[in-house]
Amino acid sequence: MTRAGIADLKNNLSRYINVVRAGGEVVVLDRDTPVARIVPFGRPAGDSRQPARGGAAQDGERLSDLERQGVIRRGDATAVREWQKTRKPVRLGPGGGSVVETLLTMRREDAR
């Protein structure tokens, strides 16, 4: 568990966020008195256990959970290949410029 005073936390917030992102915990101190605790999102505040490190099995479980909740829908590899067979990339006609050239032209026209 990492401890940080308010001024130190304010000046080095990114460093402390990286500690939390890695599964750690930061206790915020106000004049040596603990006033807050920063824990990874989704972990209950009273749960001081370190989260399990990632892995393919854990990723699969998380995706399955998200799919059950209706947050995501996994694609079907066969259906994707079939879809790609019927959809061909767009071909630019003769003199068709790049997207960047078109964007720059549009910006020049707006500046007038």
N, CA, C and O atoms as a DFTB+ gen file, in Angstrom:
448 C
 N C O
     1  1       0.846      -1.164       0.000
     2  2       0.000       0.000       0.000
     3  2       0.899       1.237       0.000
     4  3       1.822       1.350       0.807
     5  1       0.611       2.160      -0.921
     6  2       1.386       3.383      -1.058
     7  2       0.679       4.506      -0.310
     8  3      -0.550       4.590      -0.321
     9  1       1.456       5.368       0.337
    10  2       0.890       6.511       1.063
    11  2       1.371       7.784       0.404
    12  3       2.523       7.870      -0.020
    13  1       0.489       8.783       0.313
    14  2       0.852      10.041      -0.332
    15  2       0.131      11.198       0.341
    16  3      -1.068      11.134       0.611
    17  1       0.887      12.255       0.604
    18  2       0.272      13.482       1.097
    19  2      -0.485      14.158      -0.037
    20  3      -0.253      13.861      -1.209
    21  1      -1.390      15.065       0.313
    22  2      -2.228      15.708      -0.692
    23  2      -1.384      16.463      -1.724
    24  3      -1.622      16.338      -2.926
    25  1      -0.407      17.240      -1.269
    26  2       0.424      18.015      -2.204
    27  2       1.216      17.083      -3.124
    28  3       1.310      17.325      -4.328
    29  1       1.786      16.014      -2.550
    30  2       2.547      15.055      -3.354
    31  2       1.634      14.354      -4.357
    32  3       2.020      14.141      -5.506
    33  1       0.435      13.998      -3.929
    34  2      -0.524      13.356      -4.830
    35  2      -0.881      14.290      -5.977
    36  3      -0.954      13.871      -7.132
    37  1      -1.102      15.546      -5.652
    38  2      -1.459      16.528      -6.680
    39  2      -0.324      16.721      -7.687
    40  3      -0.568      16.837      -8.888
    41  1       0.894      16.752      -7.202
    42  2       2.042      16.991      -8.083
    43  2       2.466      15.758      -8.878
    44  3       3.111      15.887      -9.918
    45  1       2.112      14.574      -8.405
    46  2       2.546      13.325      -9.064
    47  2       1.363      12.402      -9.325
    48  3       1.483      11.185      -9.184
    49  1       0.229      12.968      -9.703
    50  2      -0.985      12.179      -9.860
    51  2      -0.815      11.025     -10.842
    52  3      -1.274       9.916     -10.571
    53  1      -0.170      11.264     -11.967
    54  2      -0.001      10.200     -12.970
    55  2       0.745       9.006     -12.390
    56  3       0.389       7.859     -12.659
    57  1       1.765       9.267     -11.607
    58  2       2.536       8.178     -11.006
    59  2       1.658       7.337     -10.084
    60  3       1.712       6.108     -10.118
    61  1       0.845       8.008      -9.256
    62  2      -0.023       7.279      -8.335
    63  2      -1.152       6.552      -9.072
    64  3      -1.554       5.466      -8.655
    65  1      -1.664       7.125     -10.148
    66  2      -2.683       6.443     -10.948
    67  2      -2.098       5.169     -11.553
    68  3      -2.789       4.154     -11.643
    69  1      -0.837       5.211     -11.968
    70  2      -0.187       4.013     -12.498
    71  2      -0.068       2.928     -11.427
    72  3      -0.196       1.742     -11.731
    73  1       0.175       3.325     -10.181
    74  2       0.228       2.358      -9.078
    75  2      -1.128       1.675      -8.934
    76  3      -1.205       0.455      -8.791
    77  1      -2.204       2.476      -8.973
    78  2      -3.558       1.927      -8.836
    79  2      -3.902       1.059     -10.042
    80  3      -4.492      -0.011      -9.899
    81  1      -3.528       1.529     -11.227
    82  2      -3.806       0.772     -12.453
    83  2      -3.146      -0.604     -12.397
    84  3      -3.687      -1.571     -12.934
    85  1      -1.997      -0.700     -11.758
    86  2      -1.280      -1.972     -11.645
    87  2      -1.858      -2.853     -10.542
    88  3      -1.335      -3.936     -10.277
    89  1      -2.946      -2.393      -9.889
    90  2      -3.594      -3.203      -8.866
    91  2      -3.271      -2.784      -7.451
    92  3      -3.735      -3.406      -6.496
    93  1      -2.477      -1.732      -7.305
    94  2      -2.121      -1.262      -5.970
    95  2      -3.186      -0.374      -5.369
    96  3      -4.268      -0.196      -5.928
    97  1      -2.856       0.176      -4.223
    98  2      -3.778       1.023      -3.479
    99  2      -2.984       2.216      -2.968
   100  3      -1.833       2.068      -2.556
   101  1      -3.591       3.397      -2.991
   102  2      -2.927       4.603      -2.499
   103  2      -3.770       5.186      -1.371
   104  3      -4.962       5.437      -1.544
   105  1      -3.143       5.399      -0.218
   106  2      -3.812       6.055       0.899
   107  2      -3.412       7.522       0.873
   108  3      -2.227       7.852       0.859
   109  1      -4.413       8.399       0.868
   110  2      -4.173       9.840       0.816
   111  2      -4.138      10.372       2.252
   112  3      -5.036      10.116       3.054
   113  1      -3.066      11.123       2.549
   114  2      -2.870      11.655       3.893
   115  2      -3.030      13.169       3.913
   116  3      -2.567      13.864       3.009
   117  1      -3.689      13.671       4.954
   118  2      -3.763      15.113       5.199
   119  2      -3.081      15.350       6.537
   120  3      -3.644      15.061       7.593
   121  1      -1.882      15.869       6.485
   122  2      -1.055      16.078       7.674
   123  2      -0.908      14.779       8.475
   124  3      -1.172      14.739       9.676
   125  1      -0.487      13.737       7.789
   126  2      -0.240      12.412       8.356
   127  2      -1.496      11.693       8.850
   128  3      -1.395      10.675       9.535
   129  1      -2.670      12.207       8.510
   130  2      -3.922      11.547       8.866
   131  2      -4.556      10.981       7.600
   132  3      -4.811      11.729       6.656
   133  1      -4.815       9.682       7.561
   134  2      -5.448       9.107       6.369
   135  2      -6.853       9.689       6.172
   136  3      -7.666       9.705       7.097
   137  1      -7.122      10.166       4.953
   138  2      -8.432      10.752       4.656
   139  2      -9.131      10.071       3.485
   140  3     -10.345      10.211       3.334
   141  1      -8.405       9.350       2.667
   142  2      -9.016       8.702       1.510
   143  2      -8.147       7.538       1.067
   144  3      -6.969       7.434       1.412
   145  1      -8.781       6.664       0.284
   146  2      -8.049       5.538      -0.284
   147  2      -8.435       5.438      -1.758
   148  3      -9.619       5.467      -2.093
   149  1      -7.456       5.323      -2.626
   150  2      -7.701       5.160      -4.058
   151  2      -7.418       3.699      -4.396
   152  3      -6.310       3.201      -4.195
   153  1      -8.450       3.022      -4.917
   154  2      -8.334       1.609      -5.271
   155  2      -8.728       1.438      -6.728
   156  3      -9.385       2.318      -7.285
   157  1      -8.347       0.333      -7.364
   158  2      -8.736       0.108      -8.755
   159  2     -10.250       0.110      -8.914
   160  3     -10.970      -0.372      -8.040
   161  1     -10.728       0.643     -10.011
   162  2     -12.154       0.718     -10.299
   163  2     -12.748      -0.677     -10.356
   164  3     -12.156      -1.587     -10.937
   165  1     -13.913      -0.846      -9.757
   166  2     -14.584      -2.128      -9.799
   167  2     -14.249      -3.019      -8.618
   168  3     -14.890      -4.052      -8.425
   169  1     -13.267      -2.643      -7.834
   170  2     -12.911      -3.433      -6.660
   171  2     -13.576      -2.783      -5.447
   172  3     -13.395      -1.583      -5.241
   173  1     -14.327      -3.512      -4.646
   174  2     -14.975      -2.915      -3.481
   175  2     -13.954      -2.264      -2.560
   176  3     -12.842      -2.770      -2.408
   177  1     -14.324      -1.145      -1.945
   178  2     -13.393      -0.389      -1.103
   179  2     -12.870      -1.211       0.062
   180  3     -11.723      -1.018       0.466
   181  1     -13.667      -2.125       0.622
   182  2     -13.225      -2.932       1.751
   183  2     -12.376      -4.126       1.352
   184  3     -11.803      -4.789       2.217
   185  1     -12.284      -4.408       0.083
   186  2     -11.540      -5.564      -0.418
   187  2     -10.085      -5.170      -0.611
   188  3      -9.756      -4.456      -1.559
   189  1      -9.208      -5.631       0.281
   190  2      -7.799      -5.242       0.181
   191  2      -6.962      -6.274      -0.562
   192  3      -5.740      -6.142      -0.637
   193  1      -7.622      -7.324      -1.124
   194  2      -6.873      -8.336      -1.869
   195  2      -6.347      -7.755      -3.167
   196  3      -6.991      -6.909      -3.787
   197  1      -5.182      -8.210      -3.571
   198  2      -4.620      -7.808      -4.855
   199  2      -5.387      -8.522      -5.953
   200  3      -5.653      -9.718      -5.833
   201  1      -5.756      -7.811      -7.037
   202  2      -6.450      -8.493      -8.126
   203  2      -5.509      -9.463      -8.830
   204  3      -4.295      -9.262      -8.858
   205  1      -6.087     -10.518      -9.396
   206  2      -5.285     -11.489     -10.144
   207  2      -4.711     -10.825     -11.377
   208  3      -5.361      -9.986     -12.001
   209  1      -3.510     -11.195     -11.723
   210  2      -2.885     -10.654     -12.926
   211  2      -3.580     -11.217     -14.153
   212  3      -4.089     -12.337     -14.128
   213  1      -3.600     -10.441     -15.219
   214  2      -4.330     -10.811     -16.426
   215  2      -3.807     -12.058     -17.097
   216  3      -2.717     -12.544     -16.792
   217  1      -4.592     -12.559     -18.004
   218  2      -4.235     -13.731     -18.769
   219  2      -5.333     -13.986     -19.771
   220  3      -6.407     -13.390     -19.692
   221  1      -5.067     -14.865     -20.710
   222  2      -6.047     -15.140     -21.753
   223  2      -7.329     -15.716     -21.164
   224  3      -8.419     -15.375     -21.622
   225  1      -7.219     -16.585     -20.156
   226  2      -8.411     -17.182     -19.547
   227  2      -9.253     -16.109     -18.870
   228  3     -10.479     -16.104     -18.985
   229  1      -8.585     -15.201     -18.164
   230  2      -9.311     -14.129     -17.485
   231  2      -9.979     -13.205     -18.499
   232  3     -11.099     -12.750     -18.271
   233  1      -9.312     -12.924     -19.606
   234  2      -9.901     -12.088     -20.649
   235  2     -11.144     -12.751     -21.228
   236  3     -12.155     -12.088     -21.459
   237  1     -11.069     -14.059     -21.461
   238  2     -12.214     -14.797     -21.994
   239  2     -13.398     -14.756     -21.042
   240  3     -14.543     -14.606     -21.469
   241  1     -13.114     -14.890     -19.723
   242  2     -14.176     -14.822     -18.722
   243  2     -14.822     -13.440     -18.711
   244  3     -16.042     -13.309     -18.615
   245  1     -13.985     -12.418     -18.812
   246  2     -14.514     -11.044     -18.794
   247  2     -15.373     -10.787     -20.029
   248  3     -16.435     -10.173     -19.927
   249  1     -14.921     -11.254     -21.197
   250  2     -15.713     -11.089     -22.417
   251  2     -17.031     -11.835     -22.315
   252  3     -18.069     -11.324     -22.736
   253  1     -16.999     -13.042     -21.758
   254  2     -18.236     -13.815     -21.584
   255  2     -19.204     -13.086     -20.660
   256  3     -20.409     -13.058     -20.910
   257  1     -18.673     -12.496     -19.594
   258  2     -19.509     -11.749     -18.662
   259  2     -20.145     -10.539     -19.351
   260  3     -21.336     -10.280     -19.179
   261  1     -19.347      -9.799     -20.131
   262  2     -19.870      -8.639     -20.853
   263  2     -20.921      -9.049     -21.880
   264  3     -21.892      -8.328     -22.107
   265  1     -20.720     -10.212     -22.499
   266  2     -21.684     -10.710     -23.479
   267  2     -22.999     -11.076     -22.790
   268  3     -24.072     -10.785     -23.318
   269  1     -22.928     -11.710     -21.621
   270  2     -24.138     -12.048     -20.857
   271  2     -24.915     -10.798     -20.466
   272  3     -26.146     -10.804     -20.457
   273  1     -24.190      -9.716     -20.141
   274  2     -24.835      -8.464     -19.748
   275  2     -25.406      -7.715     -20.944
   276  3     -26.156      -6.754     -20.773
   277  1     -25.061      -8.142     -22.142
   278  2     -25.556      -7.474     -23.332
   279  2     -24.738      -6.256     -23.728
   280  3     -25.169      -5.471     -24.573
   281  1     -23.565      -6.087     -23.129
   282  2     -22.705      -4.942     -23.430
   283  2     -22.021      -5.130     -24.774
   284  3     -21.862      -4.173     -25.531
   285  1     -21.617      -6.356     -25.073
   286  2     -20.946      -6.642     -26.340
   287  2     -21.616      -7.827     -27.014
   288  3     -22.378      -8.569     -26.395
   289  1     -21.322      -7.984     -28.267
   290  2     -21.741      -9.176     -29.010
   291  2     -20.529      -9.621     -29.810
   292  3     -20.009      -8.866     -30.631
   293  1     -20.089     -10.823     -29.577
   294  2     -18.905     -11.323     -30.275
   295  2     -19.246     -11.655     -31.720
   296  3     -20.341     -12.120     -32.034
   297  1     -18.288     -11.405     -32.575
   298  2     -18.478     -11.704     -33.981
   299  2     -18.243     -13.174     -34.280
   300  3     -17.596     -13.889     -33.515
   301  1     -18.776     -13.601     -35.393
   302  2     -18.603     -14.967     -35.857
   303  2     -17.587     -14.911     -36.995
   304  3     -17.839     -14.275     -38.019
   305  1     -16.449     -15.566     -36.826
   306  2     -15.361     -15.479     -37.805
   307  2     -15.814     -15.894     -39.200
   308  3     -15.416     -15.279     -40.189
   309  1     -16.639     -16.928     -39.286
   310  2     -17.121     -17.389     -40.588
   311  2     -17.997     -16.323     -41.241
   312  3     -17.875     -16.060     -42.438
   313  1     -18.874     -15.715     -40.456
   314  2     -19.760     -14.671     -40.986
   315  2     -18.953     -13.458     -41.443
   316  3     -19.286     -12.833     -42.450
   317  1     -17.914     -13.133     -40.720
   318  2     -17.068     -11.992     -41.103
   319  2     -16.386     -12.271     -42.438
   320  3     -16.337     -11.397     -43.304
   321  1     -15.861     -13.478     -42.610
   322  2     -15.207     -13.820     -43.882
   323  2     -16.203     -13.758     -45.041
   324  3     -15.874     -13.263     -46.119
   325  1     -17.406     -14.254     -44.820
   326  2     -18.439     -14.200     -45.864
   327  2     -18.791     -12.756     -46.199
   328  3     -18.950     -12.406     -47.368
   329  1     -18.913     -11.919     -45.171
   330  2     -19.231     -10.506     -45.377
   331  2     -18.129      -9.836     -46.195
   332  3     -18.412      -9.053     -47.101
   333  1     -16.871     -10.147     -45.873
   334  2     -15.753      -9.548     -46.594
   335  2     -15.720      -9.972     -48.059
   336  3     -15.275      -9.200     -48.908
   337  1     -16.176     -11.170     -48.369
   338  2     -16.202     -11.635     -49.758
   339  2     -17.173     -10.820     -50.598
   340  3     -16.935     -10.604     -51.787
   341  1     -18.266     -10.365     -49.993
   342  2     -19.281      -9.622     -50.748
   343  2     -19.026      -8.123     -50.750
   344  3     -19.647      -7.402     -51.531
   345  1     -18.140      -7.639     -49.910
   346  2     -17.846      -6.202     -49.828
   347  2     -16.440      -5.962     -50.345
   348  3     -15.473      -6.481     -49.788
   349  1     -16.324      -5.195     -51.384
   350  2     -15.020      -4.893     -51.962
   351  2     -14.590      -3.489     -51.527
   352  3     -15.444      -2.637     -51.280
   353  1     -13.293      -3.236     -51.429
   354  2     -12.824      -1.907     -51.054
   355  2     -13.259      -0.867     -52.086
   356  3     -13.399      -1.169     -53.271
   357  1     -13.467       0.342     -51.621
   358  2     -13.847       1.430     -52.507
   359  2     -12.648       1.806     -53.365
   360  3     -11.538       1.969     -52.859
   361  1     -12.873       1.939     -54.641
   362  2     -11.814       2.347     -55.567
   363  2     -12.031       3.803     -55.944
   364  3     -13.134       4.203     -56.315
   365  1     -10.984       4.577     -55.847
   366  2     -11.072       5.976     -56.256
   367  2     -10.931       6.058     -57.767
   368  3     -10.137       5.341     -58.376
   369  1     -11.702       6.930     -58.345
   370  2     -11.630       7.117     -59.788
   371  2     -10.339       7.799     -60.184
   372  3      -9.517       8.116     -59.325
   373  1     -10.148       8.032     -61.479
   374  2      -8.939       8.709     -61.938
   375  2      -8.853      10.104     -61.322
   376  3      -9.832      10.849     -61.297
   377  1      -7.693      10.433     -60.840
   378  2      -7.483      11.758     -60.239
   379  2      -8.013      11.856     -58.824
   380  3      -7.982      12.929     -58.221
   381  1      -8.505      10.735     -58.283
   382  2      -9.021      10.741     -56.911
   383  2      -7.879      10.939     -55.938
   384  3      -6.934      10.150     -55.914
   385  1      -7.957      11.977     -55.146
   386  2      -6.882      12.280     -54.206
   387  2      -7.022      11.508     -52.919
   388  3      -7.966      10.742     -52.726
   389  1      -6.091      11.718     -52.068
   390  2      -6.123      11.054     -50.777
   391  2      -7.074      11.800     -49.847
   392  3      -7.493      12.921     -50.138
   393  1      -7.399      11.184     -48.757
   394  2      -8.269      11.795     -47.760
   395  2      -7.616      13.062     -47.216
   396  3      -8.295      14.062     -46.986
   397  1      -6.310      13.022     -47.012
   398  2      -5.587      14.178     -46.486
   399  2      -5.682      15.347     -47.467
   400  3      -5.925      16.482     -47.056
   401  1      -5.492      15.078     -48.749
   402  2      -5.581      16.144     -49.748
   403  2      -6.979      16.748     -49.764
   404  3      -7.129      17.967     -49.842
   405  1      -7.999      15.905     -49.691
   406  2      -9.373      16.394     -49.670
   407  2      -9.617      17.251     -48.441
   408  3     -10.236      18.310     -48.550
   409  1      -9.149      16.825     -47.274
   410  2      -9.312      17.583     -46.046
   411  2      -8.630      18.943     -46.143
   412  3      -9.207      19.957     -45.752
   413  1      -7.412      18.968     -46.659
   414  2      -6.691      20.236     -46.801
   415  2      -7.409      21.175     -47.766
   416  3      -7.462      22.383     -47.537
   417  1      -7.957      20.622     -48.842
   418  2      -8.712      21.436     -49.795
   419  2      -9.942      22.023     -49.120
   420  3     -10.243      23.202     -49.302
   421  1     -10.653      21.219     -48.345
   422  2     -11.838      21.710     -47.646
   423  2     -11.480      22.804     -46.654
   424  3     -12.219      23.779     -46.518
   425  1     -10.380      22.660     -45.973
   426  2      -9.955      23.686     -45.006
   427  2      -9.600      24.985     -45.721
   428  3      -9.923      26.070     -45.238
   429  1      -8.940      24.876     -46.866
   430  2      -8.600      26.084     -47.621
   431  2      -9.863      26.797     -48.094
   432  3      -9.926      28.026     -48.077
   433  1     -10.873      26.028     -48.518
   434  2     -12.127      26.625     -48.970
   435  2     -12.858      27.312     -47.821
   436  3     -13.462      28.366     -48.022
   437  1     -12.817      26.736     -46.624
   438  2     -13.481      27.345     -45.470
   439  2     -12.781      28.615     -45.010
   440  3     -13.423      29.496     -44.438
   441  1     -11.483      28.726     -45.247
   442  2     -10.719      29.880     -44.795
   443  2     -11.033      31.126     -45.627
   444  3     -10.722      32.242     -45.212
   445  1     -11.634      30.942     -46.776
   446  2     -11.906      32.091     -47.639
   447  2     -13.024      32.925     -47.146
   448  3     -13.368      33.929     -47.771
